[in-house]
Protein backbone atom coordinates (compact mmCIF):
# COMPACT_ATOMS: atom_id res chain seq x y z
CA UNK A 1 0.00 0.00 0.00
CA UNK A 2 1.22 3.48 -0.89
CA UNK A 3 -0.33 5.72 1.79
CA UNK A 4 -1.93 9.00 0.84
CA UNK A 5 0.38 10.81 3.23
CA UNK A 6 2.72 10.01 6.08
CA UNK A 7 5.06 12.13 8.17
CA UNK A 8 8.74 12.39 7.27
CA UNK A 9 10.67 12.03 10.53
CA UNK A 10 14.27 11.58 9.44
CA UNK A 11 16.06 14.25 11.46
CA UNK A 12 16.52 14.99 15.15
CA UNK A 13 12.93 14.28 16.18
CA UNK A 14 13.76 11.24 18.33
CA UNK A 15 16.82 12.93 19.85
CA UNK A 16 14.88 16.02 20.93
CA UNK A 17 11.86 14.09 22.21
CA UNK A 18 14.18 11.82 24.20
CA UNK A 19 15.75 14.94 25.72
CA UNK A 20 12.28 16.12 26.80
CA UNK A 21 11.56 12.81 28.49
CA UNK A 22 14.95 12.46 30.13
CA UNK A 23 14.78 16.02 31.46
CA UNK A 24 11.12 15.65 32.54
CA UNK A 25 10.10 18.74 30.51
CA UNK A 26 7.14 17.15 28.74
CA UNK A 27 4.29 19.62 29.28
CA UNK A 28 3.75 23.23 28.23
CA UNK A 29 7.05 24.61 29.48
CA UNK A 30 10.52 23.83 28.21
CA UNK A 31 13.22 25.14 25.89
CA UNK A 32 11.83 23.66 22.69
CA UNK A 33 8.61 25.70 22.66
CA UNK A 34 10.25 29.10 22.31
CA UNK A 35 12.89 27.73 19.92
CA UNK A 36 10.22 26.24 17.67
CA UNK A 37 8.14 29.42 17.76
CA UNK A 38 11.20 31.49 16.85
CA UNK A 39 12.25 29.24 13.99
CA UNK A 40 8.78 28.97 12.51
CA UNK A 41 8.15 32.72 12.70
CA UNK A 42 11.47 33.30 10.91
CA UNK A 43 10.43 30.74 8.30
CA UNK A 44 7.22 32.72 7.74
CA UNK A 45 9.12 36.04 7.76
CA UNK A 46 7.16 37.36 10.74
CA UNK A 47 8.11 38.81 14.12
CA UNK A 48 5.98 36.54 16.29
CA UNK A 49 5.00 32.88 16.45
CA UNK A 50 2.57 31.59 19.09
CA UNK A 51 2.34 27.82 19.42
CA UNK A 52 -0.87 26.06 20.44
CA UNK A 53 -2.41 22.61 20.46
CA UNK A 54 -3.80 22.38 16.89
CA UNK A 55 -4.68 24.34 13.77
CA UNK A 56 -8.39 24.76 14.50
CA UNK A 57 -7.54 26.17 17.89
CA UNK A 58 -5.04 28.51 16.24
CA UNK A 59 -7.94 30.04 14.28
CA UNK A 60 -10.13 30.31 17.38
CA UNK A 61 -7.27 31.88 19.32
CA UNK A 62 -6.70 34.39 16.51
CA UNK A 63 -10.37 35.37 16.47
CA UNK A 64 -10.40 35.82 20.23
CA UNK A 65 -7.19 37.84 20.16
CA UNK A 66 -8.78 40.15 17.59
CA UNK A 67 -11.89 40.59 19.73
CA UNK A 68 -14.22 38.94 17.22
CA UNK A 69 -17.25 37.38 18.89
CA UNK A 70 -20.99 37.31 19.34
CA UNK A 71 -22.95 39.16 16.66
CA UNK A 72 -19.94 39.40 14.31
CA UNK A 73 -19.58 37.78 10.89
CA UNK A 74 -16.48 36.26 9.32
CA UNK A 75 -16.28 35.59 5.57
CA UNK A 76 -14.82 32.18 4.65
CA UNK A 77 -14.87 29.89 1.60
CA UNK A 78 -17.48 27.13 1.54
CA UNK A 79 -14.83 24.80 0.10
CA UNK A 80 -12.64 24.16 3.11
CA UNK A 81 -12.14 21.74 5.96
CA UNK A 82 -14.82 22.17 8.64
CA UNK A 83 -12.32 23.34 11.26
CA UNK A 84 -12.23 26.74 9.50
CA UNK A 85 -15.96 27.22 9.98
CA UNK A 86 -16.23 25.61 13.41
CA UNK A 87 -13.52 27.86 14.85
CA UNK A 88 -15.60 30.89 13.89
CA UNK A 89 -18.60 29.33 15.64
CA UNK A 90 -16.48 28.62 18.75
CA UNK A 91 -15.87 32.37 18.97
CA UNK A 92 -19.66 32.93 18.82
CA UNK A 93 -19.31 34.75 15.51
CA UNK A 94 -21.05 33.51 12.35
CA UNK A 95 -19.35 32.12 9.23
CA UNK A 96 -20.49 33.64 5.94
CA UNK A 97 -19.82 31.41 2.95
CA UNK A 98 -18.28 32.34 -0.41
CA UNK A 99 -17.87 30.11 -3.46
CA UNK A 100 -14.45 29.23 -4.90
CA UNK A 101 -12.88 30.22 -8.17
CA UNK A 102 -12.11 27.37 -10.61
CA UNK A 103 -8.62 28.65 -11.46
CA UNK A 104 -7.05 28.26 -8.00
CA UNK A 105 -9.73 26.37 -6.02
CA UNK A 106 -9.52 29.22 -3.48
CA UNK A 107 -12.11 31.73 -2.27
CA UNK A 108 -13.51 33.81 -5.14
CA UNK A 109 -12.28 37.26 -4.16
CA UNK A 110 -14.69 38.87 -6.65
CA UNK A 111 -17.65 37.59 -4.62
CA UNK A 112 -16.51 38.88 -1.23
CA UNK A 113 -17.88 42.42 -1.27
CA UNK A 114 -21.45 41.33 -2.00
CA UNK A 115 -21.43 39.40 1.31
CA UNK A 116 -20.09 42.23 3.48
CA UNK A 117 -22.58 43.65 5.99
CA UNK A 118 -22.43 45.93 9.02
CA UNK A 119 -21.73 42.80 11.07
CA UNK A 120 -18.71 41.69 9.03
CA UNK A 121 -15.50 41.93 11.03
CA UNK A 122 -13.02 39.72 9.17
CA UNK A 123 -12.19 37.81 6.01
CA UNK A 124 -10.56 34.41 6.35
CA UNK A 125 -8.95 33.18 3.12
CA UNK A 126 -7.83 29.54 3.01
CA UNK A 127 -4.74 28.71 0.96
CA UNK A 128 -6.25 25.52 -0.40
CA UNK A 129 -3.96 22.50 -0.70
CA UNK A 130 -0.92 24.80 -0.61
CA UNK A 131 -1.81 27.29 -3.38
CA UNK A 132 -1.98 30.90 -2.15
CA UNK A 133 -5.08 33.03 -2.44
CA UNK A 134 -4.77 36.15 -4.61
CA UNK A 135 -4.15 38.34 -1.58
CA UNK A 136 -3.64 41.83 -3.08
CA UNK A 137 -7.28 42.44 -4.08
CA UNK A 138 -8.49 40.70 -0.92
CA UNK A 139 -6.38 42.96 1.28
CA UNK A 140 -7.63 45.99 -0.64
CA UNK A 141 -11.23 44.97 0.09
CA UNK A 142 -10.37 44.48 3.76
CA UNK A 143 -8.75 47.92 3.99
CA UNK A 144 -11.69 49.55 2.19
CA UNK A 145 -14.19 48.09 4.67
CA UNK A 146 -11.93 48.21 7.76
CA UNK A 147 -11.90 44.42 8.15
CA UNK A 148 -9.33 42.12 9.72
CA UNK A 149 -7.72 39.39 7.63
CA UNK A 150 -6.94 36.00 9.13
CA UNK A 151 -5.11 33.58 6.85
CA UNK A 152 -6.04 29.93 7.27
CA UNK A 153 -2.61 28.69 6.25
CA UNK A 154 -3.01 25.19 7.66
CA UNK A 155 -2.00 23.68 4.31
CA UNK A 156 0.51 26.26 3.10
CA UNK A 157 3.81 25.93 4.98
CA UNK A 158 6.44 27.65 2.85
CA UNK A 159 4.03 28.86 0.15
CA UNK A 160 4.58 32.34 -1.27
CA UNK A 161 2.49 35.11 -2.80
CA UNK A 162 4.42 37.43 -5.10
CA UNK A 163 7.64 36.51 -3.33
CA UNK A 164 6.30 36.94 0.22
CA UNK A 165 5.79 34.02 2.57
CA UNK A 166 2.29 32.95 3.44
CA UNK A 167 1.78 33.79 7.09
CA UNK A 168 3.22 37.30 6.77
CA UNK A 169 0.57 38.96 4.59
CA UNK A 170 -2.29 39.59 7.00
CA UNK A 171 -3.14 40.62 10.55
CA UNK A 172 -2.60 37.05 11.69
CA UNK A 173 -2.14 33.64 10.07
CA UNK A 174 -2.91 30.18 11.42
CA UNK A 175 -1.04 26.96 10.72
CA UNK A 176 -1.64 23.29 11.48
CA UNK A 177 1.05 20.73 12.28
CA UNK A 178 -1.13 17.63 11.99
CA UNK A 179 0.70 14.44 10.98
CA UNK A 180 0.01 14.88 7.26
CA UNK A 181 1.21 18.50 7.07
CA UNK A 182 4.49 19.41 5.37
CA UNK A 183 5.85 20.35 8.81
CA UNK A 184 4.37 18.27 11.60
CA UNK A 185 4.35 17.98 15.37
CA UNK A 186 1.78 15.14 15.34
CA UNK A 187 -0.87 17.57 16.57
CA UNK A 188 -0.19 21.25 16.98
CA UNK A 189 -0.78 24.73 15.63
CA UNK A 190 0.81 28.16 15.35
CA UNK A 191 -0.25 31.78 14.92
CA UNK A 192 2.11 34.10 13.07
CA UNK A 193 1.82 37.88 13.15
CA UNK A 194 3.83 41.08 12.96
CA UNK A 195 1.49 42.74 15.44
CA UNK A 196 2.88 42.65 18.99
CA UNK A 197 -0.50 43.40 20.56
CA UNK A 198 -2.12 40.42 18.83
CA UNK A 199 0.81 38.21 19.78
CA UNK A 200 0.67 39.16 23.46
CA UNK A 201 -3.10 38.74 23.60
CA UNK A 202 -2.87 35.28 22.00
CA UNK A 203 -0.15 34.23 24.46
CA UNK A 204 -2.30 35.39 27.37
CA UNK A 205 -5.48 33.66 26.19
CA UNK A 206 -3.85 30.32 25.31
CA UNK A 207 -2.83 29.85 28.97
CA UNK A 208 -6.06 30.46 30.91
CA UNK A 209 -5.34 34.22 30.88
CA UNK A 210 -3.18 33.88 33.98
CA UNK A 211 -2.42 37.33 35.40
CA UNK A 212 0.57 38.61 37.34
CA UNK A 213 -0.95 36.88 40.35
CA UNK A 214 -0.98 33.20 39.42
CA UNK A 215 -4.64 32.36 40.07
CA UNK A 216 -6.18 35.75 39.33
CA UNK A 217 -7.86 35.94 35.93
CA UNK A 218 -9.22 39.16 34.45
CA UNK A 219 -10.20 37.60 31.10
CA UNK A 220 -11.73 34.34 29.88
CA UNK A 221 -8.79 32.25 28.74
CA UNK A 222 -8.31 28.78 27.32
CA UNK A 223 -6.06 25.76 27.78
CA UNK A 224 -4.63 25.89 24.25
CA UNK A 225 -0.97 25.35 25.02
CA UNK A 226 1.54 23.41 22.95
CA UNK A 227 3.66 20.82 24.75
CA UNK A 228 7.44 20.77 24.85
CA UNK A 229 7.35 17.34 23.19
CA UNK A 230 5.33 18.67 20.27
CA UNK A 231 7.68 21.61 19.94
CA UNK A 232 10.71 19.31 20.05
CA UNK A 233 9.38 17.44 17.03
CA UNK A 234 8.59 20.75 15.36
CA UNK A 235 12.09 22.13 15.92
CA UNK A 236 13.60 19.03 14.32
CA UNK A 237 11.21 19.48 11.40
CA UNK A 238 12.29 23.10 10.99
CA UNK A 239 15.88 21.97 10.51
CA UNK A 240 14.69 20.28 7.31
CA UNK A 241 11.79 22.60 6.45
CA UNK A 242 13.05 23.81 3.07
CA UNK A 243 13.91 20.23 2.08
CA UNK A 244 10.42 19.02 3.03
CA UNK A 245 8.78 21.84 1.06
CA UNK A 246 10.98 21.39 -1.99
CA UNK A 247 10.32 17.66 -2.06
CA UNK A 248 6.55 18.31 -2.24
CA UNK A 249 7.13 20.69 -5.15
CA UNK A 250 9.47 18.29 -6.97
CA UNK A 251 7.01 15.42 -6.59
CA UNK A 252 4.23 17.61 -7.99
CA UNK A 253 6.38 18.41 -11.01
CA UNK A 254 6.95 14.70 -11.61
CA UNK A 255 3.23 14.00 -11.29
CA UNK A 256 2.47 16.83 -13.72
CA UNK A 257 4.86 15.51 -16.35
CA UNK A 258 3.48 11.98 -16.07
CA UNK A 259 -0.19 13.00 -16.14
CA UNK A 260 -0.11 15.84 -18.67
CA UNK A 261 -1.20 13.66 -21.59
CA UNK A 262 -4.03 11.89 -19.74
CA UNK A 263 -7.30 13.22 -21.13
CA UNK A 264 -9.87 14.10 -18.50
CA UNK A 265 -7.44 14.84 -15.67
CA UNK A 266 -6.90 18.40 -14.43
CA UNK A 267 -3.70 18.79 -12.44
CA UNK A 268 -3.27 21.30 -9.56
CA UNK A 269 -3.36 25.05 -10.17
CA UNK A 270 -0.18 27.10 -10.42
CA UNK A 271 -0.51 30.82 -10.97
CA UNK A 272 2.55 32.82 -12.03
CA UNK A 273 2.40 34.91 -8.84
CA UNK A 274 2.19 31.89 -6.56
CA UNK A 275 4.56 29.39 -5.05
CA UNK A 276 2.30 26.37 -4.63
CA UNK A 277 3.79 23.94 -2.12
CA UNK A 278 1.36 21.13 -3.02
CA UNK A 279 0.50 20.06 0.51
CA UNK A 280 -1.64 17.50 -1.25
CA UNK A 281 -1.38 16.69 -4.94
CA UNK A 282 -5.00 17.08 -5.97
CA UNK A 283 -6.53 16.28 -9.34
CA UNK A 284 -9.94 16.77 -10.92
CA UNK A 285 -11.52 13.95 -12.91
CA UNK A 286 -13.62 15.25 -15.80
CA UNK A 287 -16.14 13.24 -17.81
CA UNK A 288 -13.59 12.85 -20.64
CA UNK A 289 -11.68 10.45 -18.41
CA UNK A 290 -14.56 7.98 -18.70
CA UNK A 291 -14.94 7.28 -14.98
CA UNK A 292 -15.95 9.28 -11.91
CA UNK A 293 -13.46 10.40 -9.30
CA UNK A 294 -15.11 8.12 -6.74
CA UNK A 295 -14.84 5.09 -9.03
CA UNK A 296 -11.22 5.84 -9.91
CA UNK A 297 -10.36 6.03 -6.23
CA UNK A 298 -11.94 2.60 -5.72
CA UNK A 299 -9.91 1.14 -8.57
CA UNK A 300 -6.68 2.65 -7.27
CA UNK A 301 -7.32 1.24 -3.81
CA UNK A 302 -7.60 -2.23 -5.35
CA UNK A 303 -4.10 -1.63 -6.71
CA UNK A 304 -2.74 -0.65 -3.30
CA UNK A 305 -2.82 3.10 -3.86
CA UNK A 306 -4.48 5.17 -1.16
CA UNK A 307 -6.16 8.53 -1.85
CA UNK A 308 -8.54 11.01 -0.23
CA UNK A 309 -11.61 12.77 -1.55
CA UNK A 310 -11.62 16.56 -1.61
CA UNK A 311 -13.37 18.47 1.16
CA UNK A 312 -17.15 18.38 1.44
CA UNK A 313 -18.18 22.07 1.25
CA UNK A 314 -19.66 23.75 4.29
CA UNK A 315 -23.05 24.27 2.62
CA UNK A 316 -23.35 20.47 2.24
CA UNK A 317 -22.46 19.61 5.84
CA UNK A 318 -25.26 17.73 7.65
CA UNK A 319 -24.53 19.48 10.96
CA UNK A 320 -25.26 22.86 9.38
CA UNK A 321 -28.63 21.65 8.08
CA UNK A 322 -29.89 22.02 11.65
CA UNK A 323 -31.61 25.26 12.59
CA UNK A 324 -29.13 27.08 14.77
CA UNK A 325 -28.41 30.80 14.68
CA UNK A 326 -24.71 30.07 15.16
CA UNK A 327 -24.45 28.16 11.90
CA UNK A 328 -23.76 29.64 8.44
CA UNK A 329 -26.55 30.34 5.97
CA UNK A 330 -26.33 27.44 3.50
CA UNK A 331 -29.19 28.48 1.21
CA UNK A 332 -26.98 29.96 -1.51
CA UNK A 333 -25.49 28.37 -4.61
CA UNK A 334 -21.84 27.31 -4.65
CA UNK A 335 -21.32 25.59 -8.02
CA UNK A 336 -17.52 25.65 -8.04
CA UNK A 337 -17.30 24.22 -4.52
CA UNK A 338 -19.78 21.52 -5.55
CA UNK A 339 -17.70 20.69 -8.63
CA UNK A 340 -14.45 20.49 -6.68
CA UNK A 341 -15.99 18.19 -4.09
CA UNK A 342 -17.48 15.88 -6.71
CA UNK A 343 -14.59 15.71 -9.15
CA UNK A 344 -11.54 16.09 -6.93
CA UNK A 345 -9.30 13.86 -4.87
CA UNK A 346 -5.67 13.78 -3.94
CA UNK A 347 -3.04 11.19 -4.69
CA UNK A 348 -0.23 10.09 -2.36
CA UNK A 349 1.66 13.24 -1.42
CA UNK A 350 4.21 12.51 1.32
CA UNK A 351 7.52 14.35 1.19
CA UNK A 352 9.12 10.89 1.36
CA UNK A 353 7.31 9.71 -1.80
CA UNK A 354 9.77 8.45 -4.44
CA UNK A 355 9.80 8.96 -8.19
CA UNK A 356 9.39 5.21 -8.60
CA UNK A 357 6.22 5.30 -6.53
CA UNK A 358 4.86 8.25 -8.51
CA UNK A 359 5.54 6.39 -11.73
CA UNK A 360 3.71 3.35 -10.35
CA UNK A 361 0.71 5.49 -9.36
CA UNK A 362 0.47 7.31 -12.67
CA UNK A 363 0.93 4.11 -14.69
CA UNK A 364 -1.94 2.54 -12.78
CA UNK A 365 -4.14 5.52 -13.64
CA UNK A 366 -3.22 5.24 -17.32
CA UNK A 367 -3.86 1.49 -17.24
CA UNK A 368 -7.31 1.97 -15.69
CA UNK A 369 -8.20 4.55 -18.34
CA UNK A 370 -6.90 2.32 -21.16
CA UNK A 371 -9.23 -0.48 -20.07
CA UNK A 372 -12.21 1.85 -20.52
CA UNK A 373 -11.74 1.96 -24.30
C-alpha positions as CSV (number, residue, x, y, z in Angstrom):
1,X,0.0,0.0,0.0
2,X,1.2,3.5,-0.9
3,X,-0.3,5.7,1.8
4,X,-1.9,9.0,0.8
5,X,0.4,10.8,3.2
6,X,2.7,10.0,6.1
7,X,5.1,12.1,8.2
8,X,8.7,12.4,7.3
9,X,10.7,12.0,10.5
10,X,14.3,11.6,9.4
11,X,16.1,14.3,11.5
12,X,16.5,15.0,15.2
13,X,12.9,14.3,16.2
14,X,13.8,11.2,18.3
15,X,16.8,12.9,19.8
16,X,14.9,16.0,20.9
17,X,11.9,14.1,22.2
18,X,14.2,11.8,24.2
19,X,15.7,14.9,25.7
20,X,12.3,16.1,26.8
21,X,11.6,12.8,28.5
22,X,15.0,12.5,30.1
23,X,14.8,16.0,31.5
24,X,11.1,15.7,32.5
25,X,10.1,18.7,30.5
26,X,7.1,17.1,28.7
27,X,4.3,19.6,29.3
28,X,3.7,23.2,28.2
29,X,7.1,24.6,29.5
30,X,10.5,23.8,28.2
31,X,13.2,25.1,25.9
32,X,11.8,23.7,22.7
33,X,8.6,25.7,22.7
34,X,10.2,29.1,22.3
35,X,12.9,27.7,19.9
36,X,10.2,26.2,17.7
37,X,8.1,29.4,17.8
38,X,11.2,31.5,16.9
39,X,12.3,29.2,14.0
40,X,8.8,29.0,12.5
41,X,8.2,32.7,12.7
42,X,11.5,33.3,10.9
43,X,10.4,30.7,8.3
44,X,7.2,32.7,7.7
45,X,9.1,36.0,7.8
46,X,7.2,37.4,10.7
47,X,8.1,38.8,14.1
48,X,6.0,36.5,16.3
49,X,5.0,32.9,16.5
50,X,2.6,31.6,19.1
51,X,2.3,27.8,19.4
52,X,-0.9,26.1,20.4
53,X,-2.4,22.6,20.5
54,X,-3.8,22.4,16.9
55,X,-4.7,24.3,13.8
56,X,-8.4,24.8,14.5
57,X,-7.5,26.2,17.9
58,X,-5.0,28.5,16.2
59,X,-7.9,30.0,14.3
60,X,-10.1,30.3,17.4
61,X,-7.3,31.9,19.3
62,X,-6.7,34.4,16.5
63,X,-10.4,35.4,16.5
64,X,-10.4,35.8,20.2
65,X,-7.2,37.8,20.2
66,X,-8.8,40.1,17.6
67,X,-11.9,40.6,19.7
68,X,-14.2,38.9,17.2
69,X,-17.2,37.4,18.9
70,X,-21.0,37.3,19.3
71,X,-22.9,39.2,16.7
72,X,-19.9,39.4,14.3
73,X,-19.6,37.8,10.9
74,X,-16.5,36.3,9.3
75,X,-16.3,35.6,5.6
76,X,-14.8,32.2,4.7
77,X,-14.9,29.9,1.6
78,X,-17.5,27.1,1.5
79,X,-14.8,24.8,0.1
80,X,-12.6,24.2,3.1
81,X,-12.1,21.7,6.0
82,X,-14.8,22.2,8.6
83,X,-12.3,23.3,11.3
84,X,-12.2,26.7,9.5
85,X,-16.0,27.2,10.0
86,X,-16.2,25.6,13.4
87,X,-13.5,27.9,14.8
88,X,-15.6,30.9,13.9
89,X,-18.6,29.3,15.6
90,X,-16.5,28.6,18.7
91,X,-15.9,32.4,19.0
92,X,-19.7,32.9,18.8
93,X,-19.3,34.7,15.5
94,X,-21.0,33.5,12.3
95,X,-19.3,32.1,9.2
96,X,-20.5,33.6,5.9
97,X,-19.8,31.4,2.9
98,X,-18.3,32.3,-0.4
99,X,-17.9,30.1,-3.5
100,X,-14.5,29.2,-4.9
101,X,-12.9,30.2,-8.2
102,X,-12.1,27.4,-10.6
103,X,-8.6,28.7,-11.5
104,X,-7.0,28.3,-8.0
105,X,-9.7,26.4,-6.0
106,X,-9.5,29.2,-3.5
107,X,-12.1,31.7,-2.3
108,X,-13.5,33.8,-5.1
109,X,-12.3,37.3,-4.2
110,X,-14.7,38.9,-6.6
111,X,-17.6,37.6,-4.6
112,X,-16.5,38.9,-1.2
113,X,-17.9,42.4,-1.3
114,X,-21.4,41.3,-2.0
115,X,-21.4,39.4,1.3
116,X,-20.1,42.2,3.5
117,X,-22.6,43.7,6.0
118,X,-22.4,45.9,9.0
119,X,-21.7,42.8,11.1
120,X,-18.7,41.7,9.0
121,X,-15.5,41.9,11.0
122,X,-13.0,39.7,9.2
123,X,-12.2,37.8,6.0
124,X,-10.6,34.4,6.4
125,X,-8.9,33.2,3.1
126,X,-7.8,29.5,3.0
127,X,-4.7,28.7,1.0
128,X,-6.3,25.5,-0.4
129,X,-4.0,22.5,-0.7
130,X,-0.9,24.8,-0.6
131,X,-1.8,27.3,-3.4
132,X,-2.0,30.9,-2.1
133,X,-5.1,33.0,-2.4
134,X,-4.8,36.2,-4.6
135,X,-4.2,38.3,-1.6
136,X,-3.6,41.8,-3.1
137,X,-7.3,42.4,-4.1
138,X,-8.5,40.7,-0.9
139,X,-6.4,43.0,1.3
140,X,-7.6,46.0,-0.6
141,X,-11.2,45.0,0.1
142,X,-10.4,44.5,3.8
143,X,-8.8,47.9,4.0
144,X,-11.7,49.6,2.2
145,X,-14.2,48.1,4.7
146,X,-11.9,48.2,7.8
147,X,-11.9,44.4,8.2
148,X,-9.3,42.1,9.7
149,X,-7.7,39.4,7.6
150,X,-6.9,36.0,9.1
151,X,-5.1,33.6,6.9
152,X,-6.0,29.9,7.3
153,X,-2.6,28.7,6.3
154,X,-3.0,25.2,7.7
155,X,-2.0,23.7,4.3
156,X,0.5,26.3,3.1
157,X,3.8,25.9,5.0
158,X,6.4,27.7,2.8
159,X,4.0,28.9,0.2
160,X,4.6,32.3,-1.3
161,X,2.5,35.1,-2.8
162,X,4.4,37.4,-5.1
163,X,7.6,36.5,-3.3
164,X,6.3,36.9,0.2
165,X,5.8,34.0,2.6
166,X,2.3,33.0,3.4
167,X,1.8,33.8,7.1
168,X,3.2,37.3,6.8
169,X,0.6,39.0,4.6
170,X,-2.3,39.6,7.0
171,X,-3.1,40.6,10.6
172,X,-2.6,37.1,11.7
173,X,-2.1,33.6,10.1
174,X,-2.9,30.2,11.4
175,X,-1.0,27.0,10.7
176,X,-1.6,23.3,11.5
177,X,1.1,20.7,12.3
178,X,-1.1,17.6,12.0
179,X,0.7,14.4,11.0
180,X,0.0,14.9,7.3
181,X,1.2,18.5,7.1
182,X,4.5,19.4,5.4
183,X,5.9,20.4,8.8
184,X,4.4,18.3,11.6
185,X,4.4,18.0,15.4
186,X,1.8,15.1,15.3
187,X,-0.9,17.6,16.6
188,X,-0.2,21.3,17.0
189,X,-0.8,24.7,15.6
190,X,0.8,28.2,15.4
191,X,-0.2,31.8,14.9
192,X,2.1,34.1,13.1
193,X,1.8,37.9,13.2
194,X,3.8,41.1,13.0
195,X,1.5,42.7,15.4
196,X,2.9,42.7,19.0
197,X,-0.5,43.4,20.6
198,X,-2.1,40.4,18.8
199,X,0.8,38.2,19.8
200,X,0.7,39.2,23.5
201,X,-3.1,38.7,23.6
202,X,-2.9,35.3,22.0
203,X,-0.1,34.2,24.5
204,X,-2.3,35.4,27.4
205,X,-5.5,33.7,26.2
206,X,-3.9,30.3,25.3
207,X,-2.8,29.8,29.0
208,X,-6.1,30.5,30.9
209,X,-5.3,34.2,30.9
210,X,-3.2,33.9,34.0
211,X,-2.4,37.3,35.4
212,X,0.6,38.6,37.3
213,X,-0.9,36.9,40.3
214,X,-1.0,33.2,39.4
215,X,-4.6,32.4,40.1
216,X,-6.2,35.7,39.3
217,X,-7.9,35.9,35.9
218,X,-9.2,39.2,34.4
219,X,-10.2,37.6,31.1
220,X,-11.7,34.3,29.9
221,X,-8.8,32.3,28.7
222,X,-8.3,28.8,27.3
223,X,-6.1,25.8,27.8
224,X,-4.6,25.9,24.3
225,X,-1.0,25.3,25.0
226,X,1.5,23.4,22.9
227,X,3.7,20.8,24.8
228,X,7.4,20.8,24.9
229,X,7.3,17.3,23.2
230,X,5.3,18.7,20.3
231,X,7.7,21.6,19.9
232,X,10.7,19.3,20.1
233,X,9.4,17.4,17.0
234,X,8.6,20.8,15.4
235,X,12.1,22.1,15.9
236,X,13.6,19.0,14.3
237,X,11.2,19.5,11.4
238,X,12.3,23.1,11.0
239,X,15.9,22.0,10.5
240,X,14.7,20.3,7.3
241,X,11.8,22.6,6.4
242,X,13.0,23.8,3.1
243,X,13.9,20.2,2.1
244,X,10.4,19.0,3.0
245,X,8.8,21.8,1.1
246,X,11.0,21.4,-2.0
247,X,10.3,17.7,-2.1
248,X,6.6,18.3,-2.2
249,X,7.1,20.7,-5.1
250,X,9.5,18.3,-7.0
251,X,7.0,15.4,-6.6
252,X,4.2,17.6,-8.0
253,X,6.4,18.4,-11.0
254,X,7.0,14.7,-11.6
255,X,3.2,14.0,-11.3
256,X,2.5,16.8,-13.7
257,X,4.9,15.5,-16.3
258,X,3.5,12.0,-16.1
259,X,-0.2,13.0,-16.1
260,X,-0.1,15.8,-18.7
261,X,-1.2,13.7,-21.6
262,X,-4.0,11.9,-19.7
263,X,-7.3,13.2,-21.1
264,X,-9.9,14.1,-18.5
265,X,-7.4,14.8,-15.7
266,X,-6.9,18.4,-14.4
267,X,-3.7,18.8,-12.4
268,X,-3.3,21.3,-9.6
269,X,-3.4,25.1,-10.2
270,X,-0.2,27.1,-10.4
271,X,-0.5,30.8,-11.0
272,X,2.6,32.8,-12.0
273,X,2.4,34.9,-8.8
274,X,2.2,31.9,-6.6
275,X,4.6,29.4,-5.1
276,X,2.3,26.4,-4.6
277,X,3.8,23.9,-2.1
278,X,1.4,21.1,-3.0
279,X,0.5,20.1,0.5
280,X,-1.6,17.5,-1.3
281,X,-1.4,16.7,-4.9
282,X,-5.0,17.1,-6.0
283,X,-6.5,16.3,-9.3
284,X,-9.9,16.8,-10.9
285,X,-11.5,13.9,-12.9
286,X,-13.6,15.2,-15.8
287,X,-16.1,13.2,-17.8
288,X,-13.6,12.8,-20.6
289,X,-11.7,10.5,-18.4
290,X,-14.6,8.0,-18.7
291,X,-14.9,7.3,-15.0
292,X,-16.0,9.3,-11.9
293,X,-13.5,10.4,-9.3
294,X,-15.1,8.1,-6.7
295,X,-14.8,5.1,-9.0
296,X,-11.2,5.8,-9.9
297,X,-10.4,6.0,-6.2
298,X,-11.9,2.6,-5.7
299,X,-9.9,1.1,-8.6
300,X,-6.7,2.6,-7.3
301,X,-7.3,1.2,-3.8
302,X,-7.6,-2.2,-5.4
303,X,-4.1,-1.6,-6.7
304,X,-2.7,-0.7,-3.3
305,X,-2.8,3.1,-3.9
306,X,-4.5,5.2,-1.2
307,X,-6.2,8.5,-1.8
308,X,-8.5,11.0,-0.2
309,X,-11.6,12.8,-1.6
310,X,-11.6,16.6,-1.6
311,X,-13.4,18.5,1.2
312,X,-17.1,18.4,1.4
313,X,-18.2,22.1,1.2
314,X,-19.7,23.8,4.3
315,X,-23.0,24.3,2.6
316,X,-23.4,20.5,2.2
317,X,-22.5,19.6,5.8
318,X,-25.3,17.7,7.7
319,X,-24.5,19.5,11.0
320,X,-25.3,22.9,9.4
321,X,-28.6,21.7,8.1
322,X,-29.9,22.0,11.7
323,X,-31.6,25.3,12.6
324,X,-29.1,27.1,14.8
325,X,-28.4,30.8,14.7
326,X,-24.7,30.1,15.2
327,X,-24.5,28.2,11.9
328,X,-23.8,29.6,8.4
329,X,-26.6,30.3,6.0
330,X,-26.3,27.4,3.5
331,X,-29.2,28.5,1.2
332,X,-27.0,30.0,-1.5
333,X,-25.5,28.4,-4.6
334,X,-21.8,27.3,-4.7
335,X,-21.3,25.6,-8.0
336,X,-17.5,25.6,-8.0
337,X,-17.3,24.2,-4.5
338,X,-19.8,21.5,-5.6
339,X,-17.7,20.7,-8.6
340,X,-14.5,20.5,-6.7
341,X,-16.0,18.2,-4.1
342,X,-17.5,15.9,-6.7
343,X,-14.6,15.7,-9.2
344,X,-11.5,16.1,-6.9
345,X,-9.3,13.9,-4.9
346,X,-5.7,13.8,-3.9
347,X,-3.0,11.2,-4.7
348,X,-0.2,10.1,-2.4
349,X,1.7,13.2,-1.4
350,X,4.2,12.5,1.3
351,X,7.5,14.3,1.2
352,X,9.1,10.9,1.4
353,X,7.3,9.7,-1.8
354,X,9.8,8.5,-4.4
355,X,9.8,9.0,-8.2
356,X,9.4,5.2,-8.6
357,X,6.2,5.3,-6.5
358,X,4.9,8.3,-8.5
359,X,5.5,6.4,-11.7
360,X,3.7,3.4,-10.4
361,X,0.7,5.5,-9.4
362,X,0.5,7.3,-12.7
363,X,0.9,4.1,-14.7
364,X,-1.9,2.5,-12.8
365,X,-4.1,5.5,-13.6
366,X,-3.2,5.2,-17.3
367,X,-3.9,1.5,-17.2
368,X,-7.3,2.0,-15.7
369,X,-8.2,4.5,-18.3
370,X,-6.9,2.3,-21.2
371,X,-9.2,-0.5,-20.1
372,X,-12.2,1.8,-20.5
373,X,-11.7,2.0,-24.3
